[in-house]
Amino acid sequence: MLPILSDQHADILKNALTRRTMLGGCVAAGGIMVTPLAAFAQSASGDDNAPGAAEITVDRARNEPIPIVIPDFGSGVGATITRVLTDDLTNTGLFRVISGNSPAGGVPDFASYKSMGARALVTGSASGGGNARVEFRLWNVLTGEQMQGTAYTTSQGNARRIAHLIGDVIYERMLGEKGYFDTRIAYVSRTGRRSNPTTRLAIMDQDGANNRILTDGSWMVLTPRFNPAGNEIAFMSYANNRPRVYTFNLGSGRQRMLGEFNGISFAPRFSPDGGSVVMSVTRGSGSDIYSVGLNSGVKRQLTSSGAIDTSPCYSPDGSQIVFASDRSGSQQLYVMGAGGGGARRISYGKGSYGAPVWSPRGDLIAFTRIGGGGFSLGVMAPDGTGERILTHGFTVEGATFCPNGRVMAFCRQSAAGAGGAGFSSSLGVIDVSGFHERTLATPTLATGPSWSSRNS
């Protein structure tokens, strides 16, 4: 069971922010100044012995979403905070948001919130012109304890990100796991005819906001993959009609080809430390797996089975690689050491398996299985046990885990009618248990998602 309460307020705040620097007791994160707020004297109306007051788990919240009161933070920046925070929590399926008024200050009247059925309460406000100050406090309604108090100062343009940061703190304080709201997703934006689409590299916040197109569509792009340790994306491009793996620096917009091979290079994935990329390279009628150092450019061949070895992905600790291969006759999943060799098969179900990706937690490998007239998206343990299917469809593929490993995004495509009519390609989101599947809105058709924490 995971605790709802903890005395380690500073650690929770530290974990909720990215790339921060301590400055005189405040924290700087992406241009946002963060200051802990001192706790008020605790209310005597709370009941520390209330049944279940100190324990909530994700599994329990799936069946009984946590009732939480979110206030109206005010107009302008405040309205953005209220809307985005409400959407973040609601979209998990783990919280039931109750609209409420924020008290002017001091300890809330918990009895009134208990009567509303609330388990947790957020109070706060937003004020300011060019620079906004947003204060929020998180309360356990049953015990009357302040669980978190934080003030954020930043430009008004950062309002959405402040809401995501507040949501991450609430998620972690309530469920004991890091939140994933202040994150982003790269994907391939698809426009034009189904038979000859224009594809562009794109990036957006995890909720679909702040969508940006990164490439001009002159050349087809596929399979974007974030560097977990840097501000760049690896992807396959058909630039100059030479299919190769490239990297795209999100800060400078610079693109560069990664390695020169005789064959086509494709299906890139970064190592956990961001120092190298593992990919597939064609060789005659087959393909092998190579690693390439980002700085050194040194290439190392990892497989030579004479088969089609593809879609490699590192384990979170960098010690192993899962990949797909038809070396047994049909395409199945294999795991080998990061240096190559010793590959062992882990998939034995009906159909062909592909596109494996290792969870950031290390406990699951997601995959696409083809068979029975359609596609299935599933997960299994790294040793191949515990296989379970999460969703089905005409085409469901390209799974990517959110940074805490709790949720996956993927691509879902529909069958096309005569002349390509009715074809769709969208991004879906689903819990690793198969719970709460939903569609993630994008301005165009979309495929190939890659989920990442925010590195800047």
C-alpha positions in Angstrom: 0.0 0.0 0.0 1.3 3.5 -0.8 1.0 6.3 1.7 -1.2 9.3 1.0 0.7 11.3 3.6 4.4 11.9 4.0 6.7 14.3 6.0 9.1 14.6 3.0 7.5 17.7 1.4 10.9 18.9 0.1 11.6 15.6 -1.6 8.3 15.5 -3.3 8.7 19.1 -4.6 12.2 18.2 -5.8 11.0 15.2 -7.7 8.1 17.0 -9.3 10.3 19.5 -11.0 12.8 19.1 -13.8 16.2 20.6 -14.4 16.1 22.9 -11.4 18.6 25.0 -9.5 18.3 26.0 -5.9 18.3 29.8 -5.6 18.0 31.4 -2.2 15.4 28.8 -1.0 13.5 28.9 -4.3 13.6 26.6 -7.3 14.0 27.6 -10.9 12.4 25.2 -13.4 12.1 26.3 -17.0 11.7 30.0 -16.0 9.3 29.2 -13.1 10.3 30.2 -9.6 8.9 27.9 -7.0 8.7 28.6 -3.3 7.4 26.3 -0.6 4.6 27.8 1.5 4.6 27.3 5.3 1.8 25.1 6.7 -1.0 26.7 8.6 -1.8 25.4 12.1 -3.7 22.1 11.6 -7.4 22.0 12.0 -8.9 20.2 14.9 -11.8 19.0 12.7 -9.7 16.4 11.0 -9.8 12.8 12.1 -6.4 11.1 12.0 -8.1 7.8 12.6 -10.7 8.1 9.8 -11.0 4.7 8.0 -8.6 4.7 5.0 -7.4 8.2 5.7 -3.8 7.5 5.1 -3.8 5.0 2.2 -4.8 5.2 -1.4 -3.4 3.1 -4.2 -3.6 3.4 -8.0 -5.4 0.0 -8.2 -8.0 1.2 -5.7 -8.4 4.5 -7.6 -9.2 2.7 -10.8 -12.4 1.4 -9.2 -13.0 4.3 -6.9 -11.7 7.6 -8.5 -10.4 9.9 -5.7 -12.9 12.8 -5.1 -10.9 16.0 -5.1 -12.1 19.6 -4.9 -10.4 21.9 -7.4 -11.2 25.6 -6.9 -11.7 28.5 -9.3 -8.2 30.1 -9.3 -9.6 33.3 -10.8 -9.6 34.9 -14.3 -6.8 35.1 -16.8 -3.9 32.9 -15.7 -6.2 31.5 -12.9 -8.8 30.3 -15.5 -6.0 28.5 -17.4 -4.8 26.9 -14.2 -8.3 25.7 -13.2 -9.0 24.3 -16.7 -5.7 22.5 -17.3 -5.4 21.1 -13.8 -9.0 19.8 -14.0 -8.3 18.2 -17.4 -5.0 16.6 -16.2 -6.5 14.9 -13.2 -9.7 13.9 -15.0 -7.9 12.4 -18.0 -6.1 9.8 -15.7 -9.4 8.2 -14.8 -8.1 8.1 -11.2 -9.6 11.4 -9.9 -13.2 12.7 -9.8 -12.9 16.4 -9.8 -15.4 18.4 -7.8 -15.7 22.2 -8.5 -15.5 24.3 -5.4 -14.7 27.8 -4.0 -11.3 28.5 -2.6 -11.4 29.9 0.9 -9.7 33.3 1.3 -7.0 32.0 3.6 -6.2 29.9 6.6 -7.5 26.4 7.3 -10.6 25.3 5.4 -13.8 24.2 6.9 -13.3 20.5 6.3 -16.7 19.5 7.5 -18.4 21.2 4.5 -16.0 19.4 2.1 -16.6 16.1 3.8 -20.3 16.5 3.2 -19.5 16.9 -0.5 -17.8 13.5 -0.4 -14.4 15.0 -1.0 -11.2 13.1 -0.1 -8.8 15.8 -1.0 -9.0 19.6 -1.4 -7.0 22.1 -3.3 -7.0 25.8 -2.3 -5.3 28.6 -4.1 -5.3 31.7 -6.2 -3.5 33.4 -9.1 -2.6 37.1 -9.4 -0.4 39.5 -11.3 0.1 41.1 -14.6 3.3 40.5 -16.7 4.5 38.1 -14.0 1.9 35.9 -12.4 2.0 34.4 -8.9 0.1 31.2 -8.3 -0.3 29.7 -4.9 -1.8 26.3 -4.1 -2.2 24.1 -1.1 -3.2 20.5 -1.1 -5.2 19.2 1.9 -6.3 15.8 3.1 -10.0 16.4 4.0 -10.3 13.4 6.2 -7.3 14.3 8.5 -7.3 18.1 8.1 -3.6 18.0 7.2 -1.9 20.3 4.7 0.0 17.9 2.4 1.6 20.5 0.2 2.0 24.3 -0.1 3.7 25.9 -3.0 3.9 29.3 -4.8 4.9 29.7 -8.4 6.1 33.0 -10.0 6.5 33.2 -13.7 5.4 34.9 -16.9 1.7 34.4 -17.9 2.8 32.3 -20.9 3.8 29.6 -18.5 0.4 29.2 -17.0 -0.3 25.8 -18.6 3.0 24.5 -17.4 2.3 25.7 -13.8 -0.9 23.7 -13.9 0.9 20.6 -15.1 3.5 21.0 -12.3 0.7 21.4 -9.7 -1.0 18.3 -11.2 2.2 16.3 -10.9 2.6 17.2 -7.2 -1.0 16.2 -6.5 -0.6 12.9 -8.4 2.5 12.1 -6.4 1.2 13.2 -3.0 -2.0 11.2 -3.5 -0.7 8.1 -5.2 2.9 7.8 -4.2 4.1 7.7 -7.9 5.6 10.5 -9.9 3.2 12.4 -12.1 3.5 12.7 -15.9 1.6 15.9 -16.8 4.6 18.1 -17.4 5.8 15.9 -20.3 5.6 16.0 -24.1 5.0 13.7 -27.0 6.8 13.7 -30.4 4.8 12.2 -33.3 4.5 12.2 -37.1 1.9 14.6 -38.4 0.2 13.2 -41.5 -1.7 15.2 -44.2 -2.6 14.7 -47.9 -3.6 11.6 -49.7 -3.5 8.2 -47.9 -1.5 6.7 -50.8 1.0 9.5 -50.8 0.9 11.4 -47.6 3.0 14.4 -46.5 4.6 13.6 -43.1 6.2 16.0 -40.7 8.0 15.7 -37.4 5.9 17.3 -34.7 5.9 17.8 -30.9 3.2 18.7 -28.4 2.5 18.7 -24.7 1.1 15.4 -23.4 -2.4 16.8 -23.4 -2.2 17.9 -27.1 -1.5 21.6 -26.4 1.4 23.7 -27.8 1.6 21.6 -31.0 4.6 22.5 -33.1 5.6 21.2 -36.6 9.4 20.7 -36.8 10.1 19.7 -40.4 8.7 21.1 -43.6 7.4 17.9 -45.2 9.8 17.9 -48.1 10.8 14.3 -47.2 8.9 11.5 -45.5 9.7 11.0 -41.8 9.0 8.0 -39.6 9.5 6.7 -36.0 10.6 9.7 -33.9 12.3 8.7 -30.7 13.3 11.1 -27.8 16.7 11.2 -26.3 16.0 10.5 -22.6 19.0 12.6 -21.5 18.9 15.4 -24.0 16.8 17.8 -26.0 16.8 15.9 -29.3 14.9 13.4 -31.3 16.1 10.5 -33.5 14.0 9.6 -36.5 14.1 8.0 -39.9 14.0 10.4 -42.9 13.9 9.8 -46.7 15.9 13.1 -47.2 17.5 13.2 -50.7 15.8 9.8 -51.3 18.3 8.1 -49.0 16.4 6.5 -46.1 18.6 7.1 -43.1 18.4 7.8 -39.3 18.8 11.4 -38.4 18.8 13.4 -35.2 16.9 16.7 -34.7 18.1 19.1 -32.0 15.0 20.8 -30.5 17.0 23.8 -29.4 18.8 24.7 -32.6 16.6 22.9 -35.2 19.8 21.3 -36.5 19.5 17.9 -38.2 22.3 15.5 -38.9 22.6 12.0 -40.3 23.6 9.4 -37.8 26.2 7.0 -39.3 26.9 6.1 -42.9 25.9 2.6 -43.9 25.7 0.6 -47.1 22.1 -0.3 -46.4 19.1 1.6 -45.1 19.2 2.5 -41.4 15.9 2.7 -39.5 14.0 2.0 -36.2 16.3 4.1 -33.9 16.2 4.1 -30.1 18.5 6.0 -27.7 20.4 4.4 -24.9 19.2 5.4 -21.4 22.2 7.7 -20.9 21.6 9.3 -24.3 25.2 8.5 -25.4 24.3 6.1 -28.3 21.6 5.0 -30.6 20.7 1.4 -31.5 19.0 0.8 -34.9 18.5 -1.6 -37.7 20.5 -1.6 -40.9 19.5 -3.6 -44.0 21.8 -6.3 -45.4 20.6 -8.0 -48.5 17.2 -9.5 -47.7 17.8 -9.2 -44.0 18.8 -6.6 -41.4 21.1 -6.5 -38.4 21.2 -4.4 -35.3 23.9 -1.8 -34.8 24.7 0.7 -32.1 26.2 4.1 -33.0 28.0 6.5 -30.5 26.5 10.0 -30.8 29.8 11.8 -30.2 32.3 9.3 -31.5 30.3 8.0 -34.4 31.7 4.5 -33.7 29.5 1.8 -35.1 29.1 -1.6 -33.6 27.3 -4.6 -35.1 25.2 -6.4 -32.4 23.5 -9.2 -34.4 24.3 -11.3 -37.5 21.7 -14.0 -37.5 21.0 -13.9 -41.3 17.4 -13.0 -40.5 15.5 -9.7 -40.2 16.5 -8.3 -36.8 14.7 -5.0 -36.1 13.0 -2.6 -33.7 15.6 -2.7 -30.9 15.0 -1.1 -27.5 17.2 -0.8 -24.4 16.1 -1.8 -21.0 16.0 1.1 -18.5 19.4 0.2 -17.0 21.0 -0.2 -20.4 22.1 -3.7 -19.8 19.8 -5.5 -22.3 18.1 -5.0 -25.6 14.7 -6.3 -26.7 14.1 -6.7 -30.5 12.0 -8.4 -33.1 13.4 -11.1 -35.4 12.1 -13.8 -37.8 15.1 -16.1 -37.1 12.6 -18.7 -35.8 10.5 -18.5 -39.0 7.9 -16.0 -37.8 8.6 -12.6 -36.2 9.0 -13.0 -32.5 10.5 -11.0 -29.6 14.0 -11.7 -28.3 16.2 -10.3 -25.5 20.0 -10.1 -25.6 22.8 -8.3 -23.7 23.4 -4.7 -24.7 26.7 -5.8 -26.3 25.0 -8.4 -28.5 24.9 -12.2 -28.2 23.0 -14.6 -26.1 19.6 -13.8 -27.6 16.7 -15.7 -26.0 13.2 -15.8 -27.3 10.4 -14.4 -25.0 7.2 -14.5 -27.1 5.3 -17.7 -27.8 1.7 -16.7 -28.4 -0.2 -17.0 -31.6 0.7 -14.6 -34.4 3.7 -12.3 -35.1 5.2 -9.9 -32.6 6.9 -6.6 -33.3 7.7 -3.1 -32.2 8.7 -4.0 -28.6 9.4 -1.2 -26.1 10.7 -1.5 -22.6 8.8 0.3 -19.7 10.8 2.9 -17.8 10.0 0.9 -14.7 11.7 -2.2 -16.2 8.8 -4.4 -15.3 7.0 -4.7 -18.7 7.7 -4.9 -22.4 4.9 -3.5 -24.7 4.5 -5.0 -28.2 2.2 -5.2 -31.2 0.9 -8.7 -32.1 -0.5 -9.4 -35.6 -2.9 -12.3 -36.0 -6.5 -13.3 -36.1 -7.4 -10.7 -38.7 -6.1 -7.7 -36.9 -3.6 -6.0 -34.6 -3.4 -6.2 -30.8 -1.4 -4.1 -28.3 -0.2 -5.9 -25.3 2.4 -6.2 -22.5 4.5 -9.0 -21.0 7.2 -9.4 -18.4 10.8 -9.2 -19.7 11.0 -13.0 -19.4 7.9 -13.4 -21.5 5.5 -14.4 -18.7 2.3 -12.6 -17.9 1.3 -11.7 -21.5 -1.9 -9.8 -21.7 -3.6 -7.8 -24.5 -4.8 -4.3 -23.7 -6.6 -3.3 -26.9 -7.4 -4.5 -30.4 -8.0 -2.8 -33.8 -7.6 -2.8 -37.5 -4.1 -1.4 -36.7 -2.8 -0.6 -33.2 0.9 -0.2 -33.0 3.8 2.0 -31.9 3.4 1.9 -28.1 5.4 4.4 -26.0 5.3 4.6 -22.2 4.9 7.8 -20.3 7.9 8.6 -18.1 6.4 7.0 -15.0 5.5 3.8 -16.9 1.9 3.9 -15.8 0.3 4.9 -19.2 1.1 4.2 -22.9 0.3 6.2 -26.0 0.0 4.4 -29.4 -1.3 4.8 -32.9 -4.7 3.5 -34.0 -5.6 3.3 -37.7 -8.9 2.4 -39.4 -9.5 0.6 -42.6 -10.1 2.7 -45.7 -13.0 2.4 -48.1 -13.0 2.9 -51.8 -10.5 5.6 -52.8 -9.1 5.8 -49.3 -12.3 7.3 -47.9 -12.9 6.9 -44.1 -9.2 6.2 -43.3 -8.1 7.7 -40.0 -4.9 7.6 -38.0 -4.9 8.9 -34.5 -3.1 8.6 -31.2 -4.6 6.7 -28.3 -3.7 6.6 -24.6 -4.3 3.6 -22.3 -3.3 2.5 -18.8 -0.9 -0.5 -18.7 -3.7 -2.5 -17.1 -6.0 -1.8 -20.1 -8.0 0.7 -18.1 -9.3 4.1 -19.4 -8.5 4.1 -23.1 -9.1 7.4 -24.8 -8.1 9.4 -27.9 -5.5 12.1 -27.8 -6.6 14.9 -30.1 -4.1 16.2 -32.7 -4.7 18.9 -35.4 -3.9 16.4 -38.2 -3.8 12.6 -38.6 -1.0 11.2 -36.5 1.2 8.2 -36.0 4.5 7.2 -34.3 4.2 8.7 -30.8 7.2 9.0 -28.5 6.7 10.2 -24.9 9.3 12.0 -22.9 9.9 14.0 -19.8 10.7 17.7 -20.3 14.5 18.3 -20.5 14.3 22.1 -20.9 
